[in-house]
Amino acid sequence: MEDRRMKCNQCGKELKIENGILKEDCLQVKKEWGYFSRKDLQIDEICLCESCYDKWIAGFVLPVKKKKQTEAV
């Protein structure tokens, strides 16, 4: 069985997937731009490793809303 590979769009770090399971977590975003944007009908997909995500949100003016889960799903 062949393993797929994912890379962080910010730093280029390779994130390994084994048997269809991502072995380290990352933020995956898929944005379908709409009518009122300058990117109408464009679809962007990005992946950020946890380290790059932490650096990114550290620069936010308003903090990220965080909630704790009581169990993993």
CHARMM-style PDB file with segment names, atoms N, HN, CA, C and O in Angstrom:
ATOM      1  N   MET     1       0.842  -1.186   0.000  1.00  0.00      PROA
ATOM      2  CA  MET     1       0.000   0.000   0.000  1.00  0.00      PROA
ATOM      3  C   MET     1       0.884   1.245   0.000  1.00  0.00      PROA
ATOM      4  O   MET     1       1.831   1.341   0.780  1.00  0.00      PROA
ATOM      5  N   GLU     2       0.577   2.173  -0.857  1.00  0.00      PROA
ATOM      6  HN  GLU     2      -0.192   2.095  -1.491  1.00  0.00      PROA
ATOM      7  CA  GLU     2       1.377   3.387  -1.003  1.00  0.00      PROA
ATOM      8  C   GLU     2       0.885   4.479  -0.058  1.00  0.00      PROA
ATOM      9  O   GLU     2      -0.320   4.691   0.076  1.00  0.00      PROA
ATOM     10  N   ASP     3       1.825   5.178   0.604  1.00  0.00      PROA
ATOM     11  HN  ASP     3       2.804   5.006   0.495  1.00  0.00      PROA
ATOM     12  CA  ASP     3       1.479   6.276   1.501  1.00  0.00      PROA
ATOM     13  C   ASP     3       1.424   7.579   0.725  1.00  0.00      PROA
ATOM     14  O   ASP     3       2.274   7.837  -0.127  1.00  0.00      PROA
ATOM     15  N   ARG     4       0.420   8.404   1.023  1.00  0.00      PROA
ATOM     16  HN  ARG     4      -0.270   8.194   1.715  1.00  0.00      PROA
ATOM     17  CA  ARG     4       0.335   9.746   0.444  1.00  0.00      PROA
ATOM     18  C   ARG     4       1.156  10.684   1.311  1.00  0.00      PROA
ATOM     19  O   ARG     4       1.507  10.344   2.441  1.00  0.00      PROA
ATOM     20  N   ARG     5       1.461  11.851   0.790  1.00  0.00      PROA
ATOM     21  HN  ARG     5       1.176  12.127  -0.128  1.00  0.00      PROA
ATOM     22  CA  ARG     5       2.218  12.853   1.548  1.00  0.00      PROA
ATOM     23  C   ARG     5       1.471  14.177   1.517  1.00  0.00      PROA
ATOM     24  O   ARG     5       0.828  14.527   0.527  1.00  0.00      PROA
ATOM     25  N   MET     6       1.570  14.904   2.624  1.00  0.00      PROA
ATOM     26  HN  MET     6       2.092  14.619   3.429  1.00  0.00      PROA
ATOM     27  CA  MET     6       1.043  16.262   2.706  1.00  0.00      PROA
ATOM     28  C   MET     6       2.175  17.144   3.181  1.00  0.00      PROA
ATOM     29  O   MET     6       3.064  16.685   3.898  1.00  0.00      PROA
ATOM     30  N   LYS     7       2.154  18.414   2.787  1.00  0.00      PROA
ATOM     31  HN  LYS     7       1.432  18.787   2.204  1.00  0.00      PROA
ATOM     32  CA  LYS     7       3.169  19.367   3.231  1.00  0.00      PROA
ATOM     33  C   LYS     7       2.488  20.611   3.774  1.00  0.00      PROA
ATOM     34  O   LYS     7       1.425  21.017   3.304  1.00  0.00      PROA
ATOM     35  N   CYS     8       3.129  21.208   4.782  1.00  0.00      PROA
ATOM     36  HN  CYS     8       3.992  20.878   5.164  1.00  0.00      PROA
ATOM     37  CA  CYS     8       2.669  22.480   5.325  1.00  0.00      PROA
ATOM     38  C   CYS     8       2.920  23.551   4.269  1.00  0.00      PROA
ATOM     39  O   CYS     8       4.027  23.655   3.740  1.00  0.00      PROA
ATOM     40  N   ASN     9       1.904  24.340   3.962  1.00  0.00      PROA
ATOM     41  HN  ASN     9       1.004  24.255   4.391  1.00  0.00      PROA
ATOM     42  CA  ASN     9       2.056  25.396   2.960  1.00  0.00      PROA
ATOM     43  C   ASN     9       2.995  26.499   3.421  1.00  0.00      PROA
ATOM     44  O   ASN     9       3.588  27.183   2.587  1.00  0.00      PROA
ATOM     45  N   GLN    10       3.147  26.691   4.731  1.00  0.00      PROA
ATOM     46  HN  GLN    10       2.665  26.135   5.409  1.00  0.00      PROA
ATOM     47  CA  GLN    10       3.987  27.777   5.246  1.00  0.00      PROA
ATOM     48  C   GLN    10       5.471  27.399   5.266  1.00  0.00      PROA
ATOM     49  O   GLN    10       6.300  28.115   4.704  1.00  0.00      PROA
ATOM     50  N   CYS    11       5.808  26.276   5.912  1.00  0.00      PROA
ATOM     51  HN  CYS    11       5.135  25.694   6.368  1.00  0.00      PROA
ATOM     52  CA  CYS    11       7.224  25.926   6.098  1.00  0.00      PROA
ATOM     53  C   CYS    11       7.703  24.791   5.197  1.00  0.00      PROA
ATOM     54  O   CYS    11       8.907  24.560   5.080  1.00  0.00      PROA
ATOM     55  N   GLY    12       6.774  24.083   4.560  1.00  0.00      PROA
ATOM     56  HN  GLY    12       5.797  24.270   4.655  1.00  0.00      PROA
ATOM     57  CA  GLY    12       7.146  22.989   3.676  1.00  0.00      PROA
ATOM     58  C   GLY    12       7.368  21.662   4.371  1.00  0.00      PROA
ATOM     59  O   GLY    12       7.722  20.677   3.723  1.00  0.00      PROA
ATOM     60  N   LYS    13       7.166  21.617   5.691  1.00  0.00      PROA
ATOM     61  HN  LYS    13       6.879  22.417   6.217  1.00  0.00      PROA
ATOM     62  CA  LYS    13       7.355  20.370   6.447  1.00  0.00      PROA
ATOM     63  C   LYS    13       6.448  19.285   5.886  1.00  0.00      PROA
ATOM     64  O   LYS    13       5.271  19.520   5.614  1.00  0.00      PROA
ATOM     65  N   GLU    14       7.009  18.100   5.719  1.00  0.00      PROA
ATOM     66  HN  GLU    14       7.966  17.909   5.940  1.00  0.00      PROA
ATOM     67  CA  GLU    14       6.245  16.980   5.204  1.00  0.00      PROA
ATOM     68  C   GLU    14       5.514  16.290   6.350  1.00  0.00      PROA
ATOM     69  O   GLU    14       6.120  15.931   7.359  1.00  0.00      PROA
ATOM     70  N   LEU    15       4.224  16.113   6.185  1.00  0.00      PROA
ATOM     71  HN  LEU    15       3.731  16.405   5.365  1.00  0.00      PROA
ATOM     72  CA  LEU    15       3.396  15.439   7.177  1.00  0.00      PROA
ATOM     73  C   LEU    15       3.065  14.057   6.638  1.00  0.00      PROA
ATOM     74  O   LEU    15       2.518  13.934   5.541  1.00  0.00      PROA
ATOM     75  N   LYS    16       3.387  13.025   7.390  1.00  0.00      PROA
ATOM     76  HN  LYS    16       3.831  13.125   8.280  1.00  0.00      PROA
ATOM     77  CA  LYS    16       3.232  11.670   6.878  1.00  0.00      PROA
ATOM     78  C   LYS    16       1.837  11.120   7.125  1.00  0.00      PROA
ATOM     79  O   LYS    16       1.233  11.326   8.177  1.00  0.00      PROA
ATOM     80  N   ILE    17       1.351  10.416   6.117  1.00  0.00      PROA
ATOM     81  HN  ILE    17       1.841  10.249   5.261  1.00  0.00      PROA
ATOM     82  CA  ILE    17       0.083   9.704   6.201  1.00  0.00      PROA
ATOM     83  C   ILE    17       0.391   8.226   6.002  1.00  0.00      PROA
ATOM     84  O   ILE    17       1.001   7.844   5.004  1.00  0.00      PROA
ATOM     85  N   GLU    18      -0.029   7.399   6.948  1.00  0.00      PROA
ATOM     86  HN  GLU    18      -0.525   7.710   7.759  1.00  0.00      PROA
ATOM     87  CA  GLU    18       0.149   5.951   6.833  1.00  0.00      PROA
ATOM     88  C   GLU    18      -1.216   5.285   6.860  1.00  0.00      PROA
ATOM     89  O   GLU    18      -2.031   5.555   7.742  1.00  0.00      PROA
ATOM     90  N   ASN    19      -1.457   4.426   5.901  1.00  0.00      PROA
ATOM     91  HN  ASN    19      -0.795   4.207   5.184  1.00  0.00      PROA
ATOM     92  CA  ASN    19      -2.729   3.707   5.813  1.00  0.00      PROA
ATOM     93  C   ASN    19      -3.919   4.657   5.873  1.00  0.00      PROA
ATOM     94  O   ASN    19      -4.939   4.340   6.485  1.00  0.00      PROA
ATOM     95  N   GLY    20      -3.790   5.815   5.243  1.00  0.00      PROA
ATOM     96  HN  GLY    20      -2.961   6.073   4.747  1.00  0.00      PROA
ATOM     97  CA  GLY    20      -4.873   6.779   5.196  1.00  0.00      PROA
ATOM     98  C   GLY    20      -5.057   7.602   6.456  1.00  0.00      PROA
ATOM     99  O   GLY    20      -6.023   8.358   6.565  1.00  0.00      PROA
ATOM    100  N   ILE    21      -4.131   7.467   7.427  1.00  0.00      PROA
ATOM    101  HN  ILE    21      -3.347   6.853   7.339  1.00  0.00      PROA
ATOM    102  CA  ILE    21      -4.237   8.187   8.698  1.00  0.00      PROA
ATOM    103  C   ILE    21      -3.100   9.193   8.803  1.00  0.00      PROA
ATOM    104  O   ILE    21      -1.928   8.836   8.677  1.00  0.00      PROA
ATOM    105  N   LEU    22      -3.456  10.456   9.034  1.00  0.00      PROA
ATOM    106  HN  LEU    22      -4.408  10.746   9.137  1.00  0.00      PROA
ATOM    107  CA  LEU    22      -2.463  11.504   9.236  1.00  0.00      PROA
ATOM    108  C   LEU    22      -1.800  11.273  10.586  1.00  0.00      PROA
ATOM    109  O   LEU    22      -2.489  11.229  11.605  1.00  0.00      PROA
ATOM    110  N   LYS    23      -0.480  11.125  10.619  1.00  0.00      PROA
ATOM    111  HN  LYS    23       0.080  11.161   9.791  1.00  0.00      PROA
ATOM    112  CA  LYS    23       0.245  10.775  11.836  1.00  0.00      PROA
ATOM    113  C   LYS    23       0.596  11.962  12.716  1.00  0.00      PROA
ATOM    114  O   LYS    23       1.089  11.774  13.828  1.00  0.00      PROA
ATOM    115  N   GLU    24       0.355  13.185  12.244  1.00  0.00      PROA
ATOM    116  HN  GLU    24      -0.046  13.338  11.341  1.00  0.00      PROA
ATOM    117  CA  GLU    24       0.463  14.383  13.076  1.00  0.00      PROA
ATOM    118  C   GLU    24      -0.595  15.357  12.593  1.00  0.00      PROA
ATOM    119  O   GLU    24      -0.883  15.441  11.399  1.00  0.00      PROA
ATOM    120  N   ASP    25      -1.167  16.089  13.533  1.00  0.00      PROA
ATOM    121  HN  ASP    25      -0.933  16.021  14.502  1.00  0.00      PROA
ATOM    122  CA  ASP    25      -2.303  16.925  13.169  1.00  0.00      PROA
ATOM    123  C   ASP    25      -1.872  18.198  12.463  1.00  0.00      PROA
ATOM    124  O   ASP    25      -0.738  18.653  12.612  1.00  0.00      PROA
ATOM    125  N   CYS    26      -2.777  18.761  11.703  1.00  0.00      PROA
ATOM    126  HN  CYS    26      -3.699  18.391  11.581  1.00  0.00      PROA
ATOM    127  CA  CYS    26      -2.539  20.016  10.994  1.00  0.00      PROA
ATOM    128  C   CYS    26      -3.874  20.712  10.775  1.00  0.00      PROA
ATOM    129  O   CYS    26      -4.936  20.102  10.895  1.00  0.00      PROA
ATOM    130  N   LEU    27      -3.805  21.977  10.457  1.00  0.00      PROA
ATOM    131  HN  LEU    27      -2.942  22.473  10.359  1.00  0.00      PROA
ATOM    132  CA  LEU    27      -5.008  22.734  10.106  1.00  0.00      PROA
ATOM    133  C   LEU    27      -5.193  22.631   8.601  1.00  0.00      PROA
ATOM    134  O   LEU    27      -4.307  23.008   7.835  1.00  0.00      PROA
ATOM    135  N   GLN    28      -6.336  22.126   8.181  1.00  0.00      PROA
ATOM    136  HN  GLN    28      -7.056  21.820   8.804  1.00  0.00      PROA
ATOM    137  CA  GLN    28      -6.654  22.046   6.761  1.00  0.00      PROA
ATOM    138  C   GLN    28      -7.822  22.985   6.490  1.00  0.00      PROA
ATOM    139  O   GLN    28      -8.852  22.922   7.163  1.00  0.00      PROA
ATOM    140  N   VAL    29      -7.655  23.845   5.512  1.00  0.00      PROA
ATOM    141  HN  VAL    29      -6.819  23.896   4.965  1.00  0.00      PROA
ATOM    142  CA  VAL    29      -8.687  24.818   5.162  1.00  0.00      PROA
ATOM    143  C   VAL    29      -8.995  24.697   3.676  1.00  0.00      PROA
ATOM    144  O   VAL    29      -8.091  24.644   2.841  1.00  0.00      PROA
ATOM    145  N   LYS    30     -10.269  24.654   3.364  1.00  0.00      PROA
ATOM    146  HN  LYS    30     -11.003  24.697   4.042  1.00  0.00      PROA
ATOM    147  CA  LYS    30     -10.720  24.701   1.973  1.00  0.00      PROA
ATOM    148  C   LYS    30     -11.697  25.867   1.884  1.00  0.00      PROA
ATOM    149  O   LYS    30     -12.719  25.880   2.569  1.00  0.00      PROA
ATOM    150  N   LYS    31     -11.384  26.836   1.045  1.00  0.00      PROA
ATOM    151  HN  LYS    31     -10.553  26.826   0.488  1.00  0.00      PROA
ATOM    152  CA  LYS    31     -12.215  28.027   0.893  1.00  0.00      PROA
ATOM    153  C   LYS    31     -12.719  28.127  -0.533  1.00  0.00      PROA
ATOM    154  O   LYS    31     -11.933  28.201  -1.478  1.00  0.00      PROA
ATOM    155  N   GLU    32     -14.037  28.128  -0.681  1.00  0.00      PROA
ATOM    156  HN  GLU    32     -14.675  28.068   0.086  1.00  0.00      PROA
ATOM    157  CA  GLU    32     -14.671  28.348  -1.978  1.00  0.00      PROA
ATOM    158  C   GLU    32     -15.103  29.808  -2.017  1.00  0.00      PROA
ATOM    159  O   GLU    32     -16.070  30.197  -1.362  1.00  0.00      PROA
ATOM    160  N   TRP    33     -14.380  30.610  -2.787  1.00  0.00      PROA
ATOM    161  HN  TRP    33     -13.594  30.294  -3.319  1.00  0.00      PROA
ATOM    162  CA  TRP    33     -14.644  32.044  -2.858  1.00  0.00      PROA
ATOM    163  C   TRP    33     -15.945  32.306  -3.596  1.00  0.00      PROA
ATOM    164  O   TRP    33     -16.266  31.642  -4.582  1.00  0.00      PROA
ATOM    165  N   GLY    34     -16.687  33.285  -3.101  1.00  0.00      PROA
ATOM    166  HN  GLY    34     -16.426  33.824  -2.300  1.00  0.00      PROA
ATOM    167  CA  GLY    34     -18.008  33.557  -3.632  1.00  0.00      PROA
ATOM    168  C   GLY    34     -18.113  34.822  -4.468  1.00  0.00      PROA
ATOM    169  O   GLY    34     -17.122  35.473  -4.799  1.00  0.00      PROA
ATOM    170  N   TYR    35     -19.324  35.128  -4.782  1.00  0.00      PROA
ATOM    171  HN  TYR    35     -20.128  34.599  -4.513  1.00  0.00      PROA
ATOM    172  CA  TYR    35     -19.667  36.199  -5.711  1.00  0.00      PROA
ATOM    173  C   TYR    35     -19.122  37.559  -5.295  1.00  0.00      PROA
ATOM    174  O   TYR    35     -18.711  38.337  -6.156  1.00  0.00      PROA
ATOM    175  N   PHE    36     -19.106  37.867  -4.015  1.00  0.00      PROA
ATOM    176  HN  PHE    36     -19.439  37.235  -3.315  1.00  0.00      PROA
ATOM    177  CA  PHE    36     -18.709  39.201  -3.562  1.00  0.00      PROA
ATOM    178  C   PHE    36     -17.209  39.335  -3.292  1.00  0.00      PROA
ATOM    179  O   PHE    36     -16.785  40.292  -2.644  1.00  0.00      PROA
ATOM    180  N   SER    37     -16.424  38.414  -3.768  1.00  0.00      PROA
ATOM    181  HN  SER    37     -16.769  37.637  -4.295  1.00  0.00      PROA
ATOM    182  CA  SER    37     -14.965  38.500  -3.601  1.00  0.00      PROA
ATOM    183  C   SER    37     -14.307  38.776  -4.948  1.00  0.00      PROA
ATOM    184  O   SER    37     -14.944  38.693  -5.998  1.00  0.00      PROA
ATOM    185  N   ARG    38     -13.033  39.102  -4.893  1.00  0.00      PROA
ATOM    186  HN  ARG    38     -12.516  39.169  -4.040  1.00  0.00      PROA
ATOM    187  CA  ARG    38     -12.266  39.268  -6.133  1.00  0.00      PROA
ATOM    188  C   ARG    38     -11.784  37.909  -6.655  1.00  0.00      PROA
ATOM    189  O   ARG    38     -11.144  37.834  -7.704  1.00  0.00      PROA
ATOM    190  N   LYS    39     -12.091  36.849  -5.925  1.00  0.00      PROA
ATOM    191  HN  LYS    39     -12.611  36.910  -5.073  1.00  0.00      PROA
ATOM    192  CA  LYS    39     -11.658  35.503  -6.305  1.00  0.00      PROA
ATOM    193  C   LYS    39     -12.859  34.614  -6.640  1.00  0.00      PROA
ATOM    194  O   LYS    39     -12.807  33.400  -6.441  1.00  0.00      PROA
ATOM    195  N   ASP    40     -13.917  35.203  -7.138  1.00  0.00      PROA
ATOM    196  HN  ASP    40     -13.959  36.189  -7.300  1.00  0.00      PROA
ATOM    197  CA  ASP    40     -15.151  34.483  -7.428  1.00  0.00      PROA
ATOM    198  C   ASP    40     -14.873  33.186  -8.182  1.00  0.00      PROA
ATOM    199  O   ASP    40     -14.165  33.181  -9.189  1.00  0.00      PROA
ATOM    200  N   LEU    41     -15.432  32.100  -7.689  1.00  0.00      PROA
ATOM    201  HN  LEU    41     -16.007  32.104  -6.871  1.00  0.00      PROA
ATOM    202  CA  LEU    41     -15.342  30.743  -8.247  1.00  0.00      PROA
ATOM    203  C   LEU    41     -13.980  30.080  -8.050  1.00  0.00      PROA
ATOM    204  O   LEU    41     -13.767  28.976  -8.550  1.00  0.00      PROA
ATOM    205  N   GLN    42     -13.061  30.716  -7.341  1.00  0.00      PROA
ATOM    206  HN  GLN    42     -13.234  31.613  -6.934  1.00  0.00      PROA
ATOM    207  CA  GLN    42     -11.758  30.112  -7.042  1.00  0.00      PROA
ATOM    208  C   GLN    42     -11.879  29.280  -5.770  1.00  0.00      PROA
ATOM    209  O   GLN    42     -12.566  29.678  -4.829  1.00  0.00      PROA
ATOM    210  N   ILE    43     -11.212  28.127  -5.738  1.00  0.00      PROA
ATOM    211  HN  ILE    43     -10.653  27.804  -6.502  1.00  0.00      PROA
ATOM    212  CA  ILE    43     -11.172  27.284  -4.546  1.00  0.00      PROA
ATOM    213  C   ILE    43      -9.722  27.186  -4.093  1.00  0.00      PROA
ATOM    214  O   ILE    43      -8.858  26.743  -4.850  1.00  0.00      PROA
ATOM    215  N   ASP    44      -9.459  27.602  -2.855  1.00  0.00      PROA
ATOM    216  HN  ASP    44     -10.161  27.962  -2.241  1.00  0.00      PROA
ATOM    217  CA  ASP    44      -8.119  27.528  -2.268  1.00  0.00      PROA
ATOM    218  C   ASP    44      -8.105  26.455  -1.187  1.00  0.00      PROA
ATOM    219  O   ASP    44      -9.054  26.340  -0.412  1.00  0.00      PROA
ATOM    220  N   GLU    45      -7.028  25.665  -1.134  1.00  0.00      PROA
ATOM    221  HN  GLU    45      -6.257  25.758  -1.764  1.00  0.00      PROA
ATOM    222  CA  GLU    45      -6.842  24.671  -0.079  1.00  0.00      PROA
ATOM    223  C   GLU    45      -5.458  24.866   0.506  1.00  0.00      PROA
ATOM    224  O   GLU    45      -4.473  24.971  -0.225  1.00  0.00      PROA
ATOM    225  N   ILE    46      -5.387  24.915   1.845  1.00  0.00      PROA
ATOM    226  HN  ILE    46      -6.187  24.830   2.439  1.00  0.00      PROA
ATOM    227  CA  ILE    46      -4.092  25.038   2.514  1.00  0.00      PROA
ATOM    228  C   ILE    46      -4.007  24.054   3.674  1.00  0.00      PROA
ATOM    229  O   ILE    46      -5.016  23.570   4.187  1.00  0.00      PROA
ATOM    230  N   CYS    47      -2.775  23.779   4.066  1.00  0.00      PROA
ATOM    231  HN  CYS    47      -1.955  24.172   3.649  1.00  0.00      PROA
ATOM    232  CA  CYS    47      -2.477  22.932   5.212  1.00  0.00      PROA
ATOM    233  C   CYS    47      -1.387  23.636   6.016  1.00  0.00      PROA
ATOM    234  O   CYS    47      -0.372  24.050   5.456  1.00  0.00      PROA
ATOM    235  N   LEU    48      -1.591  23.772   7.324  1.00  0.00      PROA
ATOM    236  HN  LEU    48      -2.415  23.436   7.779  1.00  0.00      PROA
ATOM    237  CA  LEU    48      -0.579  24.351   8.207  1.00  0.00      PROA
ATOM    238  C   LEU    48      -0.245  23.358   9.305  1.00  0.00      PROA
ATOM    239  O   LEU    48      -1.145  22.830   9.958  1.00  0.00      PROA
ATOM    240  N   CYS    49       1.047  23.094   9.517  1.00  0.00      PROA
ATOM    241  HN  CYS    49       1.778  23.523   8.986  1.00  0.00      PROA
ATOM    242  CA  CYS    49       1.455  22.246  10.631  1.00  0.00      PROA
ATOM    243  C   CYS    49       1.142  22.985  11.937  1.00  0.00      PROA
ATOM    244  O   CYS    49       0.871  24.186  11.923  1.00  0.00      PROA
ATOM    245  N   GLU    50       1.179  22.278  13.046  1.00  0.00      PROA
ATOM    246  HN  GLU    50       1.399  21.303  13.058  1.00  0.00      PROA
ATOM    247  CA  GLU    50       0.813  22.881  14.332  1.00  0.00      PROA
ATOM    248  C   GLU    50       1.717  24.047  14.704  1.00  0.00      PROA
ATOM    249  O   GLU    50       1.242  25.043  15.249  1.00  0.00      PROA
ATOM    250  N   SER    51       2.994  23.943  14.422  1.00  0.00      PROA
ATOM    251  HN  SER    51       3.380  23.134  13.979  1.00  0.00      PROA
ATOM    252  CA  SER    51       3.939  25.015  14.732  1.00  0.00      PROA
ATOM    253  C   SER    51       3.620  26.283  13.939  1.00  0.00      PROA
ATOM    254  O   SER    51       3.610  27.379  14.500  1.00  0.00      PROA
ATOM    255  N   CYS    52       3.360  26.138  12.647  1.00  0.00      PROA
ATOM    256  HN  CYS    52       3.368  25.248  12.191  1.00  0.00      PROA
ATOM    257  CA  CYS    52       3.028  27.304  11.816  1.00  0.00      PROA
ATOM    258  C   CYS    52       1.676  27.884  12.204  1.00  0.00      PROA
ATOM    259  O   CYS    52       1.488  29.099  12.147  1.00  0.00      PROA
ATOM    260  N   TYR    53       0.741  27.042  12.595  1.00  0.00      PROA
ATOM    261  HN  TYR    53       0.894  26.055  12.641  1.00  0.00      PROA
ATOM    262  CA  TYR    53      -0.555  27.518  13.069  1.00  0.00      PROA
ATOM    263  C   TYR    53      -0.371  28.390  14.308  1.00  0.00      PROA
ATOM    264  O   TYR    53      -0.955  29.469  14.406  1.00  0.00      PROA
ATOM    265  N   ASP    54       0.450  27.916  15.260  1.00  0.00      PROA
ATOM    266  HN  ASP    54       0.925  27.039  15.181  1.00  0.00      PROA
ATOM    267  CA  ASP    54       0.698  28.683  16.487  1.00  0.00      PROA
ATOM    268  C   ASP    54       1.323  30.040  16.178  1.00  0.00      PROA
ATOM    269  O   ASP    54       0.947  31.048  16.775  1.00  0.00      PROA
ATOM    270  N   LYS    55       2.271  30.068  15.252  1.00  0.00      PROA
ATOM    271  HN  LYS    55       2.577  29.249  14.767  1.00  0.00      PROA
ATOM    272  CA  LYS    55       2.899  31.339  14.864  1.00  0.00      PROA
ATOM    273  C   LYS    55       1.889  32.264  14.187  1.00  0.00      PROA
ATOM    274  O   LYS    55       1.890  33.472  14.426  1.00  0.00      PROA
ATOM    275  N   TRP    56       1.040  31.701  13.355  1.00  0.00      PROA
ATOM    276  HN  TRP    56       1.039  30.720  13.161  1.00  0.00      PROA
ATOM    277  CA  TRP    56       0.040  32.479  12.629  1.00  0.00      PROA
ATOM    278  C   TRP    56      -0.943  33.145  13.585  1.00  0.00      PROA
ATOM    279  O   TRP    56      -1.178  34.350  13.493  1.00  0.00      PROA
ATOM    280  N   ILE    57      -1.521  32.364  14.508  1.00  0.00      PROA
ATOM    281  HN  ILE    57      -1.330  31.385  14.583  1.00  0.00      PROA
ATOM    282  CA  ILE    57      -2.542  32.928  15.394  1.00  0.00      PROA
ATOM    283  C   ILE    57      -1.947  33.867  16.440  1.00  0.00      PROA
ATOM    284  O   ILE    57      -2.667  34.688  17.009  1.00  0.00      PROA
ATOM    285  N   ALA    58      -0.647  33.759  16.702  1.00  0.00      PROA
ATOM    286  HN  ALA    58      -0.062  33.092  16.240  1.00  0.00      PROA
ATOM    287  CA  ALA    58       0.004  34.669  17.655  1.00  0.00      PROA
ATOM    288  C   ALA    58      -0.072  36.115  17.168  1.00  0.00      PROA
ATOM    289  O   ALA    58       0.005  37.040  17.977  1.00  0.00      PROA
ATOM    290  N   GLY    59      -0.219  36.322  15.876  1.00  0.00      PROA
ATOM    291  HN  GLY    59      -0.282  35.571  15.219  1.00  0.00      PROA
ATOM    292  CA  GLY    59      -0.292  37.662  15.313  1.00  0.00      PROA
ATOM    293  C   GLY    59      -1.707  38.212  15.188  1.00  0.00      PROA
ATOM    294  O   GLY    59      -1.888  39.333  14.712  1.00  0.00      PROA
ATOM    295  N   PHE    60      -2.706  37.452  15.602  1.00  0.00      PROA
ATOM    296  HN  PHE    60      -2.559  36.542  15.988  1.00  0.00      PROA
ATOM    297  CA  PHE    60      -4.096  37.907  15.502  1.00  0.00      PROA
ATOM    298  C   PHE    60      -4.366  39.034  16.491  1.00  0.00      PROA
ATOM    299  O   PHE    60      -3.848  39.015  17.607  1.00  0.00      PROA
ATOM    300  N   VAL    61      -5.157  39.997  16.099  1.00  0.00      PROA
ATOM    301  HN  VAL    61      -5.577  40.012  15.192  1.00  0.00      PROA
ATOM    302  CA  VAL    61      -5.591  41.071  16.994  1.00  0.00      PROA
ATOM    303  C   VAL    61      -6.613  40.518  17.992  1.00  0.00      PROA
ATOM    304  O   VAL    61      -6.549  40.824  19.183  1.00  0.00      PROA
ATOM    305  N   LEU    62      -7.544  39.713  17.509  1.00  0.00      PROA
ATOM    306  HN  LEU    62      -7.596  39.464  16.542  1.00  0.00      PROA
ATOM    307  CA  LEU    62      -8.532  39.063  18.369  1.00  0.00      PROA
ATOM    308  C   LEU    62      -8.129  37.604  18.546  1.00  0.00      PROA
ATOM    309  O   LEU    62      -7.756  36.949  17.573  1.00  0.00      PROA
ATOM    310  N   PRO    63      -8.195  37.081  19.770  1.00  0.00      PROA
ATOM    311  CA  PRO    63      -7.761  35.703  19.997  1.00  0.00      PROA
ATOM    312  C   PRO    63      -8.710  34.682  19.371  1.00  0.00      PROA
ATOM    313  O   PRO    63      -9.889  34.960  19.149  1.00  0.00      PROA
ATOM    314  N   VAL    64      -8.176  33.515  19.097  1.00  0.00      PROA
ATOM    315  HN  VAL    64      -7.219  33.290  19.277  1.00  0.00      PROA
ATOM    316  CA  VAL    64      -8.962  32.400  18.588  1.00  0.00      PROA
ATOM    317  C   VAL    64      -9.892  31.920  19.704  1.00  0.00      PROA
ATOM    318  O   VAL    64      -9.471  31.804  20.855  1.00  0.00      PROA
ATOM    319  N   LYS    65     -11.146  31.642  19.369  1.00  0.00      PROA
ATOM    320  HN  LYS    65     -11.487  31.736  18.434  1.00  0.00      PROA
ATOM    321  CA  LYS    65     -12.074  31.079  20.353  1.00  0.00      PROA
ATOM    322  C   LYS    65     -11.725  29.611  20.535  1.00  0.00      PROA
ATOM    323  O   LYS    65     -11.662  28.857  19.564  1.00  0.00      PROA
ATOM    324  N   LYS    66     -11.495  29.205  21.787  1.00  0.00      PROA
ATOM    325  HN  LYS    66     -11.545  29.818  22.576  1.00  0.00      PROA
ATOM    326  CA  LYS    66     -11.098  27.826  22.075  1.00  0.00      PROA
ATOM    327  C   LYS    66     -12.131  27.171  22.971  1.00  0.00      PROA
ATOM    328  O   LYS    66     -12.658  27.794  23.892  1.00  0.00      PROA
ATOM    329  N   LYS    67     -12.413  25.910  22.692  1.00  0.00      PROA
ATOM    330  HN  LYS    67     -11.985  25.404  21.943  1.00  0.00      PROA
ATOM    331  CA  LYS    67     -13.323  25.108  23.505  1.00  0.00      PROA
ATOM    332  C   LYS    67     -12.643  23.779  23.783  1.00  0.00      PROA
ATOM    333  O   LYS    67     -11.907  23.268  22.938  1.00  0.00      PROA
ATOM    334  N   LYS    68     -12.881  23.219  24.950  1.00  0.00      PROA
ATOM    335  HN  LYS    68     -13.479  23.634  25.636  1.00  0.00      PROA
ATOM    336  CA  LYS    68     -12.348  21.898  25.289  1.00  0.00      PROA
ATOM    337  C   LYS    68     -13.391  20.839  24.971  1.00  0.00      PROA
ATOM    338  O   LYS    68     -14.576  21.019  25.250  1.00  0.00      PROA
ATOM    339  N   GLN    69     -12.950  19.749  24.392  1.00  0.00      PROA
ATOM    340  HN  GLN    69     -11.988  19.602  24.165  1.00  0.00      PROA
ATOM    341  CA  GLN    69     -13.831  18.613  24.161  1.00  0.00      PROA
ATOM    342  C   GLN    69     -13.753  17.696  25.366  1.00  0.00      PROA
ATOM    343  O   GLN    69     -12.711  17.595  26.014  1.00  0.00      PROA
ATOM    344  N   THR    70     -14.851  17.035  25.664  1.00  0.00      PROA
ATOM    345  HN  THR    70     -15.698  17.117  25.139  1.00  0.00      PROA
ATOM    346  CA  THR    70     -14.846  16.106  26.794  1.00  0.00      PROA
ATOM    347  C   THR    70     -14.465  14.698  26.371  1.00  0.00      PROA
ATOM    348  O   THR    70     -14.096  13.870  27.205  1.00  0.00      PROA
ATOM    349  N   GLU    71     -14.554  14.425  25.068  1.00  0.00      PROA
ATOM    350  HN  GLU    71     -14.853  15.097  24.391  1.00  0.00      PROA
ATOM    351  CA  GLU    71     -14.127  13.123  24.561  1.00  0.00      PROA
ATOM    352  C   GLU    71     -13.715  13.250  23.108  1.00  0.00      PROA
ATOM    353  O   GLU    71     -14.190  14.128  22.388  1.00  0.00      PROA
ATOM    354  N   ALA    72     -12.837  12.373  22.690  1.00  0.00      PROA
ATOM    355  HN  ALA    72     -12.452  11.660  23.275  1.00  0.00      PROA
ATOM    356  CA  ALA    72     -12.381  12.363  21.295  1.00  0.00      PROA
ATOM    357  C   ALA    72     -13.394  11.612  20.448  1.00  0.00      PROA
ATOM    358  O   ALA    72     -13.949  10.596  20.867  1.00  0.00      PROA
ATOM    359  N   VAL    73     -13.621  12.126  19.259  1.00  0.00      PROA
ATOM    360  HN  VAL    73     -13.170  12.951  18.919  1.00  0.00      PROA
ATOM    361  CA  VAL    73     -14.551  11.453  18.349  1.00  0.00      PROA
ATOM    362  C   VAL    73     -13.843  10.983  17.117  1.00  0.00      PROA
ATOM    363  OT1 VAL    73     -14.465  10.393  16.234  1.00  0.00      PROA
TER     364      VAL     73
END
